[in-house]
């Protein structure tokens, strides 16, 4: 299963590399793979794009879309509003635990609060 997940995440060619030698984006993909090992229904991803280059951000988005289409649910904690707007159907904006806004990505982007 591990090799299948690495291939699915497009990092199968790095299977023999030490995690410390991977780029930030490759490590994020590896972390997602580790989270997928027990085949959960819901995944919580915290700052999945932090320190990740734009090319690998697109890979992460594509893999999330594929997994979501297969029935996986994602809860994303993220500062990258473009990433959120491209993936999410519902958004909650929090500031130190206080909910400031909620709605569709379009509603949130139009909200000046």
CNS distance restraints for C-alpha pairs under 8 A (distance, minus, plus):
assign (resid   1 and name CA) (resid   5 and name CA) 6.21 0.50 0.50
assign (resid   1 and name CA) (resid  37 and name CA) 7.24 0.50 0.50
assign (resid   2 and name CA) (resid   6 and name CA) 6.22 0.50 0.50
assign (resid   2 and name CA) (resid  33 and name CA) 7.64 0.50 0.50
assign (resid   2 and name CA) (resid  37 and name CA) 6.91 0.50 0.50
assign (resid   3 and name CA) (resid   7 and name CA) 6.13 0.50 0.50
assign (resid   3 and name CA) (resid  12 and name CA) 6.49 0.50 0.50
assign (resid   3 and name CA) (resid  15 and name CA) 7.46 0.50 0.50
assign (resid   4 and name CA) (resid   8 and name CA) 6.08 0.50 0.50
assign (resid   4 and name CA) (resid  12 and name CA) 7.89 0.50 0.50
assign (resid   5 and name CA) (resid   9 and name CA) 6.07 0.50 0.50
assign (resid   5 and name CA) (resid  12 and name CA) 7.92 0.50 0.50
assign (resid   5 and name CA) (resid  33 and name CA) 5.85 0.50 0.50
assign (resid   5 and name CA) (resid  36 and name CA) 7.73 0.50 0.50
assign (resid   5 and name CA) (resid  37 and name CA) 7.80 0.50 0.50
assign (resid   6 and name CA) (resid  10 and name CA) 6.17 0.50 0.50
assign (resid   6 and name CA) (resid  11 and name CA) 5.17 0.50 0.50
assign (resid   6 and name CA) (resid  12 and name CA) 4.47 0.50 0.50
assign (resid   6 and name CA) (resid  15 and name CA) 7.21 0.50 0.50
assign (resid   6 and name CA) (resid  30 and name CA) 7.30 0.50 0.50
assign (resid   6 and name CA) (resid  33 and name CA) 6.58 0.50 0.50
assign (resid   7 and name CA) (resid  11 and name CA) 5.75 0.50 0.50
assign (resid   7 and name CA) (resid  12 and name CA) 4.29 0.50 0.50
assign (resid   7 and name CA) (resid  13 and name CA) 7.70 0.50 0.50
assign (resid   8 and name CA) (resid  12 and name CA) 7.74 0.50 0.50
assign (resid   8 and name CA) (resid  63 and name CA) 7.84 0.50 0.50
assign (resid   9 and name CA) (resid  29 and name CA) 6.35 0.50 0.50
assign (resid   9 and name CA) (resid  30 and name CA) 7.92 0.50 0.50
assign (resid   9 and name CA) (resid  33 and name CA) 7.21 0.50 0.50
assign (resid   9 and name CA) (resid  59 and name CA) 7.78 0.50 0.50
assign (resid   9 and name CA) (resid  60 and name CA) 7.93 0.50 0.50
assign (resid   9 and name CA) (resid  63 and name CA) 6.72 0.50 0.50
assign (resid  11 and name CA) (resid  15 and name CA) 7.12 0.50 0.50
assign (resid  11 and name CA) (resid  26 and name CA) 7.15 0.50 0.50
assign (resid  11 and name CA) (resid  29 and name CA) 7.59 0.50 0.50
assign (resid  11 and name CA) (resid  30 and name CA) 7.80 0.50 0.50
assign (resid  17 and name CA) (resid  21 and name CA) 6.73 0.50 0.50
assign (resid  17 and name CA) (resid  22 and name CA) 7.40 0.50 0.50
assign (resid  18 and name CA) (resid  22 and name CA) 7.13 0.50 0.50
assign (resid  19 and name CA) (resid  27 and name CA) 6.70 0.50 0.50
assign (resid  22 and name CA) (resid  26 and name CA) 5.66 0.50 0.50
assign (resid  22 and name CA) (resid  27 and name CA) 5.88 0.50 0.50
assign (resid  23 and name CA) (resid  27 and name CA) 6.12 0.50 0.50
assign (resid  24 and name CA) (resid  28 and name CA) 6.26 0.50 0.50
assign (resid  24 and name CA) (resid  51 and name CA) 5.81 0.50 0.50
assign (resid  24 and name CA) (resid  52 and name CA) 5.62 0.50 0.50
assign (resid  25 and name CA) (resid  29 and name CA) 6.33 0.50 0.50
assign (resid  25 and name CA) (resid  49 and name CA) 7.62 0.50 0.50
assign (resid  25 and name CA) (resid  51 and name CA) 6.91 0.50 0.50
assign (resid  25 and name CA) (resid  52 and name CA) 4.47 0.50 0.50
assign (resid  25 and name CA) (resid  53 and name CA) 6.55 0.50 0.50
assign (resid  25 and name CA) (resid  56 and name CA) 5.83 0.50 0.50
assign (resid  25 and name CA) (resid  57 and name CA) 7.51 0.50 0.50
assign (resid  26 and name CA) (resid  30 and name CA) 6.18 0.50 0.50
assign (resid  26 and name CA) (resid  56 and name CA) 7.66 0.50 0.50
assign (resid  27 and name CA) (resid  31 and name CA) 6.07 0.50 0.50
assign (resid  28 and name CA) (resid  32 and name CA) 6.24 0.50 0.50
assign (resid  28 and name CA) (resid  48 and name CA) 6.50 0.50 0.50
assign (resid  28 and name CA) (resid  49 and name CA) 7.83 0.50 0.50
assign (resid  28 and name CA) (resid  52 and name CA) 7.83 0.50 0.50
assign (resid  29 and name CA) (resid  33 and name CA) 6.20 0.50 0.50
assign (resid  29 and name CA) (resid  60 and name CA) 7.03 0.50 0.50
assign (resid  30 and name CA) (resid  34 and name CA) 6.21 0.50 0.50
assign (resid  31 and name CA) (resid  35 and name CA) 6.23 0.50 0.50
assign (resid  32 and name CA) (resid  36 and name CA) 6.23 0.50 0.50
assign (resid  32 and name CA) (resid  45 and name CA) 7.94 0.50 0.50
assign (resid  33 and name CA) (resid  37 and name CA) 6.36 0.50 0.50
assign (resid  35 and name CA) (resid  39 and name CA) 7.94 0.50 0.50
assign (resid  35 and name CA) (resid  40 and name CA) 7.83 0.50 0.50
assign (resid  35 and name CA) (resid  43 and name CA) 7.28 0.50 0.50
assign (resid  36 and name CA) (resid  40 and name CA) 6.35 0.50 0.50
assign (resid  36 and name CA) (resid  43 and name CA) 7.95 0.50 0.50
assign (resid  40 and name CA) (resid  72 and name CA) 7.61 0.50 0.50
assign (resid  41 and name CA) (resid  71 and name CA) 7.33 0.50 0.50
assign (resid  41 and name CA) (resid  72 and name CA) 5.15 0.50 0.50
assign (resid  41 and name CA) (resid  73 and name CA) 6.21 0.50 0.50
assign (resid  42 and name CA) (resid  72 and name CA) 5.83 0.50 0.50
assign (resid  42 and name CA) (resid  73 and name CA) 4.63 0.50 0.50
assign (resid  42 and name CA) (resid  74 and name CA) 5.69 0.50 0.50
assign (resid  42 and name CA) (resid  75 and name CA) 7.45 0.50 0.50
assign (resid  43 and name CA) (resid  72 and name CA) 7.43 0.50 0.50
assign (resid  43 and name CA) (resid  73 and name CA) 6.28 0.50 0.50
assign (resid  43 and name CA) (resid  74 and name CA) 4.92 0.50 0.50
assign (resid  43 and name CA) (resid  75 and name CA) 6.21 0.50 0.50
assign (resid  44 and name CA) (resid  74 and name CA) 5.92 0.50 0.50
assign (resid  44 and name CA) (resid  75 and name CA) 4.77 0.50 0.50
assign (resid  44 and name CA) (resid  76 and name CA) 5.96 0.50 0.50
assign (resid  44 and name CA) (resid  77 and name CA) 7.72 0.50 0.50
assign (resid  45 and name CA) (resid  74 and name CA) 7.27 0.50 0.50
assign (resid  45 and name CA) (resid  75 and name CA) 6.31 0.50 0.50
assign (resid  45 and name CA) (resid  76 and name CA) 4.99 0.50 0.50
assign (resid  45 and name CA) (resid  77 and name CA) 6.20 0.50 0.50
assign (resid  46 and name CA) (resid  76 and name CA) 6.09 0.50 0.50
assign (resid  46 and name CA) (resid  77 and name CA) 4.71 0.50 0.50
assign (resid  46 and name CA) (resid  78 and name CA) 6.39 0.50 0.50
assign (resid  47 and name CA) (resid  76 and name CA) 7.47 0.50 0.50
assign (resid  47 and name CA) (resid  77 and name CA) 5.68 0.50 0.50
assign (resid  47 and name CA) (resid  78 and name CA) 4.72 0.50 0.50
assign (resid  47 and name CA) (resid  79 and name CA) 7.00 0.50 0.50
assign (resid  48 and name CA) (resid  76 and name CA) 7.86 0.50 0.50
assign (resid  48 and name CA) (resid  77 and name CA) 7.88 0.50 0.50
assign (resid  48 and name CA) (resid  78 and name CA) 6.99 0.50 0.50
assign (resid  49 and name CA) (resid  57 and name CA) 6.09 0.50 0.50
assign (resid  49 and name CA) (resid  78 and name CA) 7.57 0.50 0.50
assign (resid  49 and name CA) (resid  80 and name CA) 7.23 0.50 0.50
assign (resid  52 and name CA) (resid  56 and name CA) 6.38 0.50 0.50
assign (resid  52 and name CA) (resid  57 and name CA) 6.25 0.50 0.50
assign (resid  53 and name CA) (resid  57 and name CA) 6.22 0.50 0.50
assign (resid  54 and name CA) (resid  58 and name CA) 6.38 0.50 0.50
assign (resid  55 and name CA) (resid  59 and name CA) 6.58 0.50 0.50
assign (resid  56 and name CA) (resid  60 and name CA) 6.13 0.50 0.50
assign (resid  57 and name CA) (resid  61 and name CA) 6.19 0.50 0.50
assign (resid  58 and name CA) (resid  62 and name CA) 6.09 0.50 0.50
assign (resid  59 and name CA) (resid  63 and name CA) 6.18 0.50 0.50
assign (resid  60 and name CA) (resid  64 and name CA) 6.13 0.50 0.50
assign (resid  61 and name CA) (resid  65 and name CA) 6.15 0.50 0.50
assign (resid  61 and name CA) (resid  83 and name CA) 7.47 0.50 0.50
assign (resid  61 and name CA) (resid  87 and name CA) 7.15 0.50 0.50
assign (resid  62 and name CA) (resid  66 and name CA) 6.22 0.50 0.50
assign (resid  63 and name CA) (resid  67 and name CA) 6.11 0.50 0.50
assign (resid  64 and name CA) (resid  68 and name CA) 5.93 0.50 0.50
assign (resid  64 and name CA) (resid  74 and name CA) 7.94 0.50 0.50
assign (resid  65 and name CA) (resid  69 and name CA) 6.13 0.50 0.50
assign (resid  65 and name CA) (resid  87 and name CA) 7.26 0.50 0.50
assign (resid  66 and name CA) (resid  70 and name CA) 6.41 0.50 0.50
assign (resid  67 and name CA) (resid  71 and name CA) 6.53 0.50 0.50
assign (resid  67 and name CA) (resid  72 and name CA) 5.46 0.50 0.50
assign (resid  68 and name CA) (resid  72 and name CA) 4.56 0.50 0.50
assign (resid  68 and name CA) (resid  73 and name CA) 5.95 0.50 0.50
assign (resid  68 and name CA) (resid  74 and name CA) 7.46 0.50 0.50
assign (resid  76 and name CA) (resid  84 and name CA) 7.84 0.50 0.50
assign (resid  78 and name CA) (resid  84 and name CA) 7.17 0.50 0.50
assign (resid  80 and name CA) (resid  84 and name CA) 6.49 0.50 0.50
assign (resid  81 and name CA) (resid  85 and name CA) 5.91 0.50 0.50
assign (resid  82 and name CA) (resid  86 and name CA) 6.10 0.50 0.50
assign (resid  83 and name CA) (resid  87 and name CA) 6.42 0.50 0.50
assign (resid  84 and name CA) (resid  88 and name CA) 5.53 0.50 0.50
assign (resid  84 and name CA) (resid  91 and name CA) 7.78 0.50 0.50
assign (resid  84 and name CA) (resid 105 and name CA) 7.34 0.50 0.50
assign (resid  85 and name CA) (resid 105 and name CA) 5.00 0.50 0.50
assign (resid  85 and name CA) (resid 106 and name CA) 7.41 0.50 0.50
assign (resid  88 and name CA) (resid 104 and name CA) 7.75 0.50 0.50
assign (resid  88 and name CA) (resid 105 and name CA) 6.89 0.50 0.50
assign (resid  89 and name CA) (resid 104 and name CA) 5.78 0.50 0.50
assign (resid  89 and name CA) (resid 105 and name CA) 6.79 0.50 0.50
assign (resid  90 and name CA) (resid 102 and name CA) 7.33 0.50 0.50
assign (resid  90 and name CA) (resid 103 and name CA) 5.59 0.50 0.50
assign (resid  90 and name CA) (resid 104 and name CA) 4.76 0.50 0.50
assign (resid  90 and name CA) (resid 105 and name CA) 6.53 0.50 0.50
assign (resid  91 and name CA) (resid 102 and name CA) 5.49 0.50 0.50
assign (resid  91 and name CA) (resid 103 and name CA) 5.45 0.50 0.50
assign (resid  91 and name CA) (resid 104 and name CA) 5.81 0.50 0.50
assign (resid  91 and name CA) (resid 105 and name CA) 6.04 0.50 0.50
assign (resid  91 and name CA) (resid 108 and name CA) 7.28 0.50 0.50
assign (resid  92 and name CA) (resid  99 and name CA) 6.91 0.50 0.50
assign (resid  92 and name CA) (resid 100 and name CA) 7.67 0.50 0.50
assign (resid  92 and name CA) (resid 101 and name CA) 5.85 0.50 0.50
assign (resid  92 and name CA) (resid 102 and name CA) 4.36 0.50 0.50
assign (resid  92 and name CA) (resid 103 and name CA) 6.77 0.50 0.50
assign (resid  93 and name CA) (resid  99 and name CA) 5.86 0.50 0.50
assign (resid  93 and name CA) (resid 100 and name CA) 5.48 0.50 0.50
assign (resid  93 and name CA) (resid 101 and name CA) 5.12 0.50 0.50
assign (resid  93 and name CA) (resid 102 and name CA) 6.17 0.50 0.50
assign (resid  94 and name CA) (resid  98 and name CA) 5.29 0.50 0.50
assign (resid  94 and name CA) (resid  99 and name CA) 4.50 0.50 0.50
assign (resid  94 and name CA) (resid 100 and name CA) 5.59 0.50 0.50
assign (resid  94 and name CA) (resid 101 and name CA) 7.35 0.50 0.50
assign (resid  95 and name CA) (resid  99 and name CA) 6.54 0.50 0.50
assign (resid  95 and name CA) (resid 100 and name CA) 6.80 0.50 0.50
assign (resid 100 and name CA) (resid 113 and name CA) 7.34 0.50 0.50
assign (resid 101 and name CA) (resid 108 and name CA) 7.05 0.50 0.50
assign (resid 101 and name CA) (resid 113 and name CA) 7.64 0.50 0.50
assign (resid 102 and name CA) (resid 108 and name CA) 6.77 0.50 0.50
assign (resid 103 and name CA) (resid 107 and name CA) 5.63 0.50 0.50
assign (resid 103 and name CA) (resid 108 and name CA) 5.99 0.50 0.50
assign (resid 104 and name CA) (resid 108 and name CA) 6.25 0.50 0.50
assign (resid 105 and name CA) (resid 109 and name CA) 6.10 0.50 0.50
assign (resid 106 and name CA) (resid 110 and name CA) 6.25 0.50 0.50
assign (resid 107 and name CA) (resid 111 and name CA) 6.18 0.50 0.50
